[in-house]
């Protein structure tokens, strides 16, 4: 049995790089894995044989959108200009990485287009006190790319960012590849996604990046409102002093966050309020409907096996009974 890692998924084909010889094989999933409905991600380590994936090995972490596993860090790429820097979108990516407990690095590309240091100073004032590594690059003028490569060294990194910020251009600049890029639209001043699927790209033996088609439609519609503050260190640090344990830090009496609102950057607080609203929609959605569903598979000796439905089980029992009755009847005839 061979072991390897899925580096790309396209349609029903899984491209697996063998851990021993670094060769890539086109594989399909065994039916038994499909029946368990076990999710399979780019980055999963697997056991495979003769072009068939037999087993998905335990993963250390994963993010569901886009579906990637076993990563060391998320590198969030934003543009200073074209498109203009969106703190709202940046805070989404930062909070998303924090929710999944994956370290994040902030990279600001197209630095050659910025002639005003005000934005750069604002970025440092907000995110440096929160402990984030901050890089400024220009793929066009090869600025900051050595520092960018140093951050990636000996890690598997997911690159994420809005369309048009230059992810593919940076990858081309540091790897010598020729990934497809597209100019910013003059009409919308926004980019379009040129990456169509997740793929692990090896820069050297121990350094890999995951190019993604973007974290589109990323919303915090999967957590409860009172959990959102845990994604903002500058807000959660005051939480313990709030009068109410379930305080949402919006307009409550005795809210310590509101009392210290002048110490929290407005763009961060506005993002917090936006995420709370999305979380409220989620809470309302699950309020009147059951969210518990019976699993279609079960664990037996640490292996996932398909559960037999009660109806099929009953049918099997009936068939067995019919056979017993038939055997008894045959014995009587004999």
C-alpha positions in Angstrom: 0.0 0.0 0.0 1.4 3.4 -1.0 1.0 6.6 1.0 0.7 10.1 -0.4 -1.0 13.5 -0.3 -3.8 14.8 -2.5 -2.5 17.8 -4.3 -5.5 18.5 -6.5 -9.1 17.4 -7.0 -10.7 17.8 -10.4 -14.1 16.3 -11.1 -14.0 12.7 -9.7 -10.2 12.5 -10.1 -7.8 12.8 -7.2 -4.2 13.6 -7.9 -2.0 12.0 -5.3 1.8 12.6 -4.8 3.5 9.6 -3.5 5.5 10.4 -0.3 8.3 8.1 -1.1 9.2 9.0 -4.7 7.3 12.3 -5.3 5.5 10.9 -8.3 1.9 12.0 -8.9 -0.9 9.5 -9.6 -4.4 10.0 -10.9 -6.7 8.1 -8.6 -10.4 7.5 -7.9 -12.1 6.9 -4.5 -13.1 3.4 -3.5 -16.8 3.0 -3.3 -16.6 2.2 0.4 -15.2 5.7 1.1 -17.9 7.3 -1.0 -20.6 5.4 0.9 -19.3 6.8 4.3 -19.8 10.3 2.9 -16.5 11.2 4.5 -15.3 14.5 3.1 -12.1 14.4 1.1 -9.9 17.6 0.9 -6.9 18.8 -1.0 -4.0 18.2 1.5 -5.4 15.0 2.9 -2.9 12.2 3.4 -4.2 8.9 2.0 -3.3 5.3 1.4 -3.8 4.2 -2.2 -3.1 1.3 -4.4 -3.3 0.8 -8.2 -5.0 4.1 -8.7 -7.6 3.7 -6.0 -7.7 5.6 -2.7 -8.3 3.1 0.1 -8.1 5.2 3.2 -8.1 8.8 4.3 -5.6 9.3 7.1 -6.3 11.5 10.2 -5.8 15.3 9.4 -4.3 17.8 11.9 -6.6 20.6 10.7 -8.8 21.7 7.9 -10.8 24.6 6.5 -14.1 23.8 4.8 -14.3 26.7 2.3 -12.2 26.2 0.2 -11.7 22.6 1.3 -8.1 22.3 2.3 -6.4 20.3 5.1 -3.1 19.8 6.9 -1.9 23.4 6.6 0.6 25.3 8.7 -0.5 28.9 8.0 -2.9 31.1 6.1 -1.3 33.9 4.1 -3.9 36.6 3.6 -3.1 38.7 0.5 -4.7 42.1 0.1 -4.0 44.9 -2.4 -3.2 48.4 -1.3 -4.7 49.7 -4.6 -6.7 48.3 -7.5 -8.8 47.1 -5.8 -8.7 49.4 -2.9 -8.0 47.8 0.5 -11.1 46.6 2.2 -10.7 46.3 6.0 -14.0 44.5 6.2 -12.9 41.7 3.9 -9.5 41.6 5.5 -11.1 41.2 9.0 -13.2 38.3 7.5 -10.1 36.4 6.5 -8.3 37.1 9.8 -11.3 36.1 11.9 -11.8 33.0 9.7 -8.2 31.8 10.3 -8.6 32.5 14.0 -11.8 30.5 14.2 -10.0 27.5 12.7 -6.9 28.1 15.0 -4.5 28.5 12.1 -1.8 31.1 12.2 -2.2 34.0 9.8 0.3 36.2 8.0 -0.8 39.5 6.4 0.6 40.4 3.0 -0.2 43.7 1.2 0.6 43.5 -2.5 0.7 46.2 -5.2 2.7 48.4 -2.9 4.1 50.2 -6.0 0.7 51.7 -6.6 0.5 53.4 -3.2 1.9 56.9 -2.9 0.4 57.6 0.4 1.9 56.1 3.6 -1.3 56.8 5.6 -2.8 53.4 4.7 0.4 51.6 5.5 0.6 53.3 8.9 -3.1 52.4 9.6 -2.4 48.7 8.8 0.5 48.6 11.2 -1.4 50.4 14.0 -4.3 47.9 13.8 -2.7 44.5 13.2 0.8 44.7 14.6 -0.5 45.0 18.3 -2.6 41.9 17.6 0.6 40.0 16.9 0.3 39.5 13.1 3.4 39.3 10.8 3.0 42.0 8.1 4.6 42.1 4.7 4.5 44.6 1.8 5.2 43.3 -1.7 5.0 44.2 -5.3 4.9 41.3 -7.7 5.3 43.7 -10.6 8.5 45.3 -9.3 9.8 42.3 -7.3 9.6 44.2 -4.0 9.5 42.2 -0.7 9.4 38.8 -2.5 12.5 37.5 -0.6 10.8 38.2 2.7 7.6 36.6 1.4 9.6 33.4 0.5 11.2 33.4 3.9 7.7 33.3 5.5 6.7 30.3 3.4 9.9 28.3 4.0 9.4 24.8 5.4 5.6 25.3 5.6 2.5 24.4 3.8 0.7 27.7 3.3 -2.8 28.6 2.0 -2.9 31.8 0.0 -6.2 33.6 0.3 -7.5 36.9 -0.8 -10.1 38.7 -2.9 -10.0 38.4 -6.7 -7.6 40.7 -8.4 -5.2 41.2 -5.4 -2.3 39.4 -7.2 -2.1 35.9 -5.7 -1.2 34.3 -9.0 1.2 37.1 -9.9 3.1 36.6 -6.6 3.2 32.8 -7.1 4.6 33.3 -10.6 7.2 35.8 -9.3 8.6 33.5 -6.6 8.2 30.2 -8.4 8.9 30.8 -12.0 5.5 29.3 -12.9 3.2 30.9 -15.4 -0.2 30.8 -13.7 -3.0 32.6 -15.5 -3.6 36.2 -14.4 -6.2 38.8 -15.4 -6.2 42.5 -15.3 -8.5 44.5 -13.1 -11.8 45.5 -14.8 -11.9 49.2 -15.7 -15.6 49.2 -15.1 -15.9 47.5 -11.7 -12.4 48.2 -10.4 -12.4 44.6 -9.2 -10.7 41.4 -10.3 -12.1 38.1 -11.4 -11.0 34.7 -10.1 -8.4 33.1 -12.4 -7.8 30.1 -10.2 -10.5 27.5 -10.7 -9.6 24.8 -8.1 -7.4 24.3 -5.0 -3.9 22.9 -5.8 -0.8 22.4 -3.8 2.3 23.8 -5.5 5.7 22.7 -4.4 8.4 25.4 -4.3 11.0 23.0 -2.9 10.9 19.7 -1.0 9.6 21.2 2.3 7.9 24.4 1.1 4.5 24.3 -0.5 1.7 26.7 -1.2 -2.0 26.1 -1.8 -3.4 28.3 -4.5 -7.2 28.6 -4.1 -10.1 30.0 -6.1 -10.9 32.4 -3.3 -12.9 32.3 -0.1 -16.0 33.5 -1.9 -19.2 34.3 0.0 -17.4 33.9 3.4 -20.0 34.6 6.1 -20.1 33.9 9.8 -23.4 31.9 9.5 -22.1 28.9 11.4 -21.5 30.3 14.9 -23.6 31.8 17.6 -23.6 35.6 18.2 -22.0 35.3 21.7 -19.0 33.5 20.2 -18.0 36.2 17.7 -16.1 38.3 20.2 -13.6 35.4 20.7 -12.4 36.2 17.1 -11.4 39.7 18.2 -8.6 39.8 20.8 -9.0 43.6 21.4 -12.7 43.0 22.2 -12.6 39.7 24.1 -10.0 41.1 26.5 -12.7 43.3 28.0 -15.4 40.6 28.0 -14.7 39.3 31.5 -15.6 42.7 33.0 -19.0 43.0 31.2 -22.0 43.0 33.6 -23.7 40.2 31.7 -22.0 36.9 30.6 -23.9 36.8 27.3 -23.2 40.5 26.5 -23.0 41.2 22.7 -21.2 44.5 23.2 -23.7 46.5 21.2 -25.7 48.7 23.5 -26.0 46.8 26.8 -25.7 48.5 30.2 -22.5 47.7 32.0 -20.7 46.6 28.9 -16.9 46.9 29.4 -16.2 46.8 25.6 -18.4 49.9 25.0 -16.7 51.6 27.9 -13.3 51.1 26.2 -14.6 51.6 22.6 -12.1 54.4 22.0 -9.3 51.8 22.3 -10.7 49.6 19.6 -10.2 50.5 15.9 -13.5 51.5 14.3 -13.0 49.2 11.2 -12.5 46.2 13.5 -15.6 47.0 15.7 -17.7 47.5 12.5 -16.6 44.1 11.3 -17.5 42.6 14.7 -21.0 44.1 14.4 -21.4 42.8 10.9 -20.4 39.3 11.9 -22.7 39.4 14.9 -25.6 40.2 12.6 -24.7 37.2 10.4 -24.5 35.0 13.5 -27.9 36.2 14.6 -29.4 35.0 11.3 -27.8 31.6 11.9 -29.2 31.5 15.5 -32.7 32.4 14.2 -32.4 29.7 11.5 -31.6 26.9 13.9 -34.0 28.1 16.6 -37.1 26.4 15.2 -35.5 23.5 13.5 -33.7 20.5 14.7 -30.0 20.5 13.7 -29.3 17.0 14.9 -29.2 14.4 12.2 -28.5 10.7 12.4 -25.1 9.8 11.0 -25.1 7.5 7.9 -21.9 5.8 9.2 -20.4 4.7 12.5 -17.0 3.9 13.9 -16.0 0.3 14.5 -12.5 -0.3 15.7 -11.6 3.2 14.6 -12.8 2.5 11.1 -15.8 4.3 9.5 -18.4 1.8 8.3 -21.7 2.4 6.6 -24.8 2.1 8.9 -27.6 -0.2 7.7 -30.9 1.7 7.7 -33.6 0.3 10.0 -35.8 -0.4 7.0 -33.1 -2.4 5.3 -32.3 -4.1 8.5 -36.0 -5.1 8.9 -36.1 -6.3 5.3 -33.0 -8.5 6.0 -34.7 -9.9 9.1 -37.9 -10.7 7.1 -35.9 -12.4 4.4 -34.1 -14.4 7.1 -37.4 -15.4 8.7 -38.8 -16.4 5.3 -35.8 -18.6 4.7 -36.2 -20.3 8.1 -40.0 -20.9 7.5 -39.2 -22.3 4.1 -36.6 -24.7 5.5 -39.1 -25.9 8.2 -41.7 -26.4 5.6 -39.3 -28.4 3.4 -38.4 -30.6 6.4 -42.1 -31.3 7.0 -42.6 -32.3 3.3 -39.6 -34.6 3.5 
